[in-house]
Amino acid sequence: FPLTDIDGKNVSLSKFKGKALLIVNVASQCGLTTANYTELSHLYEKYKTQGFEILAFPCNQFGFQEPGSNTQIKQFACTRFKAEFPIFDKVDVNGPFTAPIYKFLKSSAGGFLGDIVKWNFEKFLVDKNGKVVERYPPTTSPFQIEVREVSLWLY
């Protein structure tokens, strides 16, 4: 899928080939923001050299909680939460303009409500072979996922 990062540069998904991925739709003004960004940053720091990546996709479709420009989003995530994981261009995760990567994720792991992403910080875990292996609701903390899935990331 063609991806564009938060700085407007094209990124190929092949860059992440052979890595386990946690793909998350993020927002700066959500009640779940602080805990998720804090925990995601911690996990990334802990596992980034062991074949694990977090891919964050800002999305303004839930309560308009990601209204800022890419520059503002990047500054918020990287300054306030020291996020070092890749952050991409703002996308739609539902509806007629759904980003191709989210079409793939949802078709591979239908959720509790069918394939619709329900809110900010829904998470998809993709194994090192590019297969979606788990989908987590927004309320599942990254630390809970770590406890359950760390073996997938490391081996």
BAFI-3210 file (N, C-alpha, C; in Angstrom, 3 decimals, decimal comma, padded with zeros to 6 digits):
// residues 155
n [1|2|3|4|5|6|7|8|9|10|11|12|13|14|15|16|17|18|19|20|21|22|23|24|25|26|27|28|29|30|31|32|33|34|35|36|37|38|39|40|41|42|43|44|45|46|47|48|49|50|51|52|53|54|55|56|57|58|59|60|61|62|63|64|65|66|67|68|69|70|71|72|73|74|75|76|77|78|79|80|81|82|83|84|85|86|87|88|89|90|91|92|93|94|95|96|97|98|99|100|101|102|103|104|105|106|107|108|109|110|111|112|113|114|115|116|117|118|119|120|121|122|123|124|125|126|127|128|129|130|131|132|133|134|135|136|137|138|139|140|141|142|143|144|145|146|147|148|149|150|151|152|153|154|155]
n.u [000,850|000,484|001,945|001,984|004,097|004,000|005,432|004,983|006,385|006,817|006,332|007,233|005,515|007,109|009,368|008,946|008,954|009,129|008,926|007,116|004,072|002,316|-000,498|-002,101|-004,845|-004,640|-005,278|-005,140|-006,696|-008,233|-009,824|-008,379|-005,848|-003,436|-002,660|-002,386|-000,440|001,726|002,194|002,557|004,894|006,686|006,668|007,675|010,253|011,320|011,204|011,954|014,387|014,183|012,732|010,166|007,571|005,705|003,015|001,533|-001,510|-002,916|-006,286|-009,295|-011,917|-013,455|-015,324|-014,082|-011,440|-008,866|-007,999|-005,892|-003,172|-000,774|001,762|001,206|000,208|002,441|004,248|002,898|002,802|005,507|006,861|005,406|004,980|007,254|007,282|008,708|008,137|006,992|004,858|002,051|000,499|-002,611|-005,519|-008,576|-010,365|-012,687|-015,602|-016,200|-013,695|-011,737|-008,460|-006,197|-004,588|-006,120|-008,410|-007,398|-006,574|-009,036|-010,524|-009,106|-009,348|-012,107|-014,028|-015,641|-017,947|-018,496|-016,668|-016,068|-014,078|-014,160|-013,429|-010,971|-007,606|-007,910|-006,471|-004,353|-002,685|-000,029|001,661|005,095|004,999|003,212|000,565|-002,594|-003,072|-004,429|-006,957|-007,621|-009,816|-010,335|-010,066|-008,252|-005,176|-001,859|000,093|-001,279|-001,470|001,215|001,862|000,394|001,303|004,061|005,802|005,267|006,398|009,073|010,037]
n.v [-001,185|002,244|004,537|007,550|009,458|011,452|013,682|014,001|012,345|009,583|006,235|002,892|-000,098|-002,304|-001,673|-002,481|-005,156|-008,492|-007,776|-007,623|-005,899|-003,283|-001,687|001,372|003,592|006,909|009,756|013,135|014,418|012,792|010,911|008,625|009,180|009,986|007,727|005,751|006,817|007,099|004,423|003,146|004,428|003,522|000,724|000,709|001,727|-000,328|-002,634|-002,047|-002,692|-005,339|-006,393|-005,279|-003,015|-000,004|001,437|004,436|005,982|008,955|010,030|011,703|010,988|010,316|011,856|014,184|014,407|014,695|017,221|018,770|019,982|018,055|018,847|019,911|017,616|015,927|017,415|017,393|014,596|013,848|015,664|015,953|013,270|011,965|010,308|007,999|006,203|005,373|007,812|008,481|010,147|011,850|009,864|008,319|005,795|004,508|004,388|005,935|006,853|005,325|004,502|002,502|000,669|000,321|-000,801|-003,288|-004,254|-004,356|-006,132|-008,400|-008,927|-008,951|-007,071|-006,859|-005,415|-006,103|-004,913|-002,326|000,317|001,255|003,391|005,858|004,683|001,922|-001,260|-003,176|-006,190|-007,363|-010,102|-011,241|-012,188|-010,661|-011,149|-010,455|-010,950|-010,385|-008,289|-005,457|-003,813|-000,237|000,230|-001,613|-001,775|-000,916|-002,132|-004,389|-005,814|-006,295|-008,129|-010,338|-010,876|-010,704|-012,788|-013,246|-011,021|-011,281|-013,723]
n.w [000,000|-000,732|001,410|003,316|005,284|008,325|007,672|005,035|003,342|001,099|002,076|001,973|002,688|002,667|004,006|006,564|006,499|007,718|010,350|013,433|013,797|015,433|014,777|014,971|015,292|016,020|018,219|019,307|021,218|022,898|025,520|025,926|025,123|026,613|028,215|026,204|024,344|026,096|026,926|024,439|023,538|025,469|024,976|022,376|022,700|024,237|022,586|019,958|018,750|018,404|016,317|016,224|015,460|015,791|014,189|013,712|012,992|012,595|013,064|012,425|012,739|014,941|017,148|016,361|017,355|016,541|015,328|014,413|012,272|010,342|011,204|013,749|015,013|014,947|016,509|018,965|019,590|019,509|021,131|023,581|024,289|023,570|021,362|019,221|017,335|013,977|012,574|010,645|007,806|008,290|008,287|007,018|008,671|008,398|006,261|002,955|002,136|003,242|004,203|002,253|003,766|006,051|004,976|004,299|006,878|008,277|006,690|007,114|009,779|011,055|013,294|016,534|015,984|013,296|010,557|011,180|012,476|015,783|017,531|018,596|018,918|018,436|017,942|015,820|015,516|013,706|012,392|011,802|009,263|007,936|008,471|009,853|013,163|015,485|016,879|018,739|021,018|021,571|024,330|025,265|026,749|025,622|027,284|028,236|025,887|025,414|027,475|026,669|024,067|023,646|022,967|020,312|019,113|019,564|018,652]
ca.u [000,000|001,254|001,760|002,650|004,331|003,501|006,188|004,641|007,277|006,271|006,945|006,776|005,306|008,195|010,340|008,633|008,881|009,834|008,744|005,766|003,568|001,107|-001,002|-003,032|-005,355|-004,383|-005,878|-004,468|-007,606|-009,133|-009,597|-007,436|-004,596|-002,248|-002,249|-001,939|000,838|002,758|002,492|003,110|006,284|007,452|006,832|008,537|011,608|011,737|011,248|012,218|015,577|013,914|011,811|008,813|007,290|004,374|002,660|000,437|-002,250|-003,870|-007,611|-010,192|-013,297|-014,148|-015,478|-013,184|-010,431|-007,547|-008,282|-004,699|-002,403|000,270|002,827|000,740|000,111|003,808|004,809|002,216|003,215|006,954|007,330|004,751|005,074|008,548|007,005|009,742|007,632|006,512|003,523|001,720|-000,451|-003,954|-006,299|-009,893|-010,322|-014,026|-016,298|-015,828|-012,301|-010,880|-007,103|-006,004|-004,069|-007,223|-009,276|-006,736|-006,637|-010,413|-010,974|-008,349|-009,714|-013,393|-014,113|-016,860|-019,047|-018,185|-015,316|-015,926|-013,241|-015,137|-013,005|-009,530|-006,720|-008,134|-005,135|-004,234|-001,375|000,341|002,868|006,267|004,683|002,221|-000,788|-003,253|-003,310|-005,316|-007,520|-007,945|-010,638|-009,624|-009,824|-007,160|-003,948|-000,668|000,766|-002,007|-001,086|002,592|001,848|-000,159|001,838|005,490|006,489|005,107|007,294|010,490|010,475]
ca.v [000,000|003,493|005,252|008,837|009,723|012,725|014,748|014,035|011,480|008,265|005,135|001,585|-001,077|-003,289|-001,233|-003,153|-006,602|-009,319|-007,250|-007,621|-004,523|-002,893|-000,554|002,060|004,906|007,777|011,087|013,965|015,020|011,727|010,491|007,508|009,622|010,002|006,364|005,025|007,331|006,784|002,995|002,834|004,903|002,608|-000,548|000,911|001,854|-001,620|-003,720|-001,611|-003,352|-006,785|-006,771|-004,803|-001,633|000,568|002,365|005,261|006,684|009,930|009,956|012,702|010,527|009,987|013,035|015,248|014,526|014,890|018,294|019,533|019,701|017,047|019,475|019,987|016,244|015,451|018,126|016,885|013,220|013,705|016,506|015,635|011,851|011,444|009,215|007,811|005,268|006,060|008,401|008,700|011,171|011,642|008,992|007,819|004,357|004,034|005,184|005,817|007,246|004,508|004,276|001,105|-000,198|-000,006|-001,758|-004,584|-004,670|-004,687|-007,332|-009,530|-009,152|-008,329|-006,801|-007,174|-004,784|-006,244|-004,453|-000,891|000,735|001,849|004,629|006,095|003,726|000,504|-001,769|-004,394|-006,814|-008,045|-010,874|-010,972|-012,610|-009,752|-011,647|-009,852|-012,043|-009,993|-006,945|-005,083|-002,617|000,953|000,208|-002,531|-000,987|-001,520|-003,005|-005,665|-006,507|-006,753|-009,311|-011,463|-011,100|-010,422|-013,893|-013,060|-009,976|-011,580|-015,003]
ca.w [000,000|-000,651|002,674|003,430|006,702|008,845|007,023|003,615|002,554|000,785|002,814|001,503|003,764|002,630|005,014|007,822|006,216|008,693|011,702|013,996|013,790|016,134|013,993|015,861|014,889|017,176|018,290|020,315|022,201|023,352|026,899|025,927|024,509|027,470|028,559|025,021|023,839|027,085|026,876|023,111|023,515|026,324|024,261|021,214|023,227|024,778|021,607|018,576|018,187|018,413|015,252|016,529|015,066|016,001|013,125|014,211|011,948|013,121|012,449|013,013|012,511|016,188|017,998|015,863|018,401|015,930|014,370|014,043|011,064|010,565|011,997|015,137|015,526|015,166|017,655|020,149|019,892|019,686|022,222|024,840|024,626|023,105|020,433|018,197|016,333|012,783|012,549|009,243|007,415|008,816|007,399|007,412|008,929|008,046|005,254|001,540|001,888|004,107|003,694|001,824|004,830|006,953|004,266|004,476|008,282|008,653|005,974|007,655|011,183|011,368|014,729|017,263|015,242|011,876|010,276|011,438|013,603|016,680|018,215|018,598|019,602|018,149|017,611|015,022|015,628|012,468|012,660|010,951|007,891|007,372|008,737|011,005|014,101|016,575|016,837|020,111|021,146|022,050|025,775|025,605|026,870|025,028|028,239|028,246|024,658|025,622|028,324|025,906|022,728|023,508|022,304|018,857|018,643|019,749|018,119]
c.u [000,883|000,928|002,508|002,856|003,880|004,225|005,926|005,534|006,591|007,054|006,366|006,607|006,418|009,308|010,164|008,530|009,696|009,731|007,311|005,331|002,361|000,646|-002,168|-003,533|-005,347|-005,124|-005,267|-005,383|-008,634|-008,821|-008,588|-006,028|-003,388|-001,759|-001,696|-000,602|001,973|003,170|003,071|004,576|007,186|007,716|007,787|009,999|012,157|011,994|011,678|013,443|015,379|012,860|010,374|008,681|005,875|004,144|001,416|-000,187|-003,241|-005,184|-008,533|-011,656|-014,083|-014,184|-014,584|-012,058|-009,004|-007,665|-007,037|-004,111|-001,380|001,389|002,439|000,674|001,507|004,419|004,210|002,769|004,689|007,485|006,722|004,977|006,358|008,354|008,089|009,280|007,076|005,063|003,254|000,761|-001,825|-004,784|-007,730|-009,747|-011,666|-014,560|-015,692|-014,365|-011,325|-009,523|-006,926|-005,493|-005,179|-008,254|-008,711|-006,887|-008,037|-010,907|-010,288|-008,768|-011,000|-013,521|-015,455|-018,079|-018,816|-016,817|-015,104|-014,979|-014,138|-014,728|-011,498|-008,816|-007,186|-006,804|-005,223|-002,817|-001,130|001,638|003,955|006,061|003,612|000,782|-001,354|-003,638|-004,252|-005,768|-008,006|-008,816|-009,826|-009,255|-008,735|-005,857|-002,792|000,074|000,061|-001,618|000,333|002,611|001,403|000,676|003,349|006,225|006,382|006,116|008,729|010,953|009,924]
c.v [001,230|004,187|006,566|009,114|011,129|013,921|014,815|013,182|010,131|007,196|003,839|000,657|-002,118|-002,929|-001,998|-004,668|-007,370|-008,816|-007,470|-006,165|-004,387|-001,611|000,058|003,348|005,805|009,107|011,831|014,424|014,036|011,409|009,362|007,919|009,445|008,593|005,632|005,527|006,991|005,323|002,592|003,248|003,975|001,284|-000,399|000,977|000,490|-002,659|-003,321|-002,269|-004,861|-007,181|-006,363|-003,350|-001,259|001,547|003,117|006,052|007,654|009,865|010,920|012,281|010,267|011,213|014,188|015,506|014,580|015,993|018,975|019,150|018,607|017,605|019,523|018,601|015,716|016,114|017,602|015,519|013,139|014,542|016,060|014,180|011,195|010,264|009,162|006,859|006,035|006,546|008,804|009,864|010,828|010,862|008,838|006,318|003,694|004,886|005,078|006,141|006,498|004,268|002,801|000,191|-000,592|-000,915|-003,162|-005,093|-005,140|-005,942|-008,576|-009,881|-008,410|-008,170|-007,213|-006,592|-004,915|-005,655|-002,980|-000,650|001,580|003,190|004,786|004,967|002,265|-000,015|-003,072|-004,919|-007,645|-008,804|-010,605|-011,396|-011,738|-010,188|-010,947|-010,985|-011,670|-008,557|-006,622|-003,836|-001,457|000,907|-000,773|-001,739|-001,693|-002,446|-004,358|-006,493|-007,065|-008,063|-010,539|-011,849|-010,970|-011,549|-013,789|-012,053|-010,442|-012,837|-015,253]
c.w [000,000|000,679|002,614|004,910|007,070|008,231|005,520|002,730|002,298|001,540|002,258|002,698|003,794|003,612|006,327|007,653|007,254|010,118|012,142|014,113|014,714|015,448|014,757|015,208|016,122|017,073|019,467|021,448|022,734|024,813|027,017|025,488|025,417|027,781|027,340|024,507|024,802|026,973|025,520|023,033|024,328|025,597|023,092|021,649|023,635|023,678|020,197|017,951|018,061|017,385|015,488|016,120|015,475|014,856|013,578|013,070|012,585|012,348|013,188|012,904|013,787|017,088|017,589|016,855|017,863|014,876|013,801|012,695|011,379|011,434|013,472|015,775|015,863|016,399|018,959|020,545|020,258|020,843|023,543|025,257|024,142|022,152|019,365|017,110|015,136|012,929|011,106|009,067|007,994|007,797|007,911|007,607|008,635|006,902|003,867|001,244|002,786|003,441|003,343|002,941|005,801|006,287|004,448|005,907|008,655|007,942|006,525|009,076|011,494|012,870|015,306|016,550|013,750|011,646|010,596|012,621|014,502|017,289|018,064|019,353|019,511|017,601|016,824|015,180|014,372|012,733|011,613|009,504|007,243|007,580|009,967|011,953|015,237|016,365|018,243|020,139|021,740|023,530|026,193|025,631|026,159|025,991|028,342|027,015|024,808|026,400|027,530|024,696|022,583|022,790|020,784|018,314|018,595|019,029|016,720]
res [f|p|l|t|d|i|d|g|k|n|v|s|l|s|k|f|k|g|k|a|l|l|i|v|n|v|a|s|q|c|g|l|t|t|a|n|y|t|e|l|s|h|l|y|e|k|y|k|t|q|g|f|e|i|l|a|f|p|c|n|q|f|g|f|q|e|p|g|s|n|t|q|i|k|q|f|a|c|t|r|f|k|a|e|f|p|i|f|d|k|v|d|v|n|g|p|f|t|a|p|i|y|k|f|l|k|s|s|a|g|g|f|l|g|d|i|v|k|w|n|f|e|k|f|l|v|d|k|n|g|k|v|v|e|r|y|p|p|t|t|s|p|f|q|i|e|v|r|e|v|s|l|w|l|y]
***
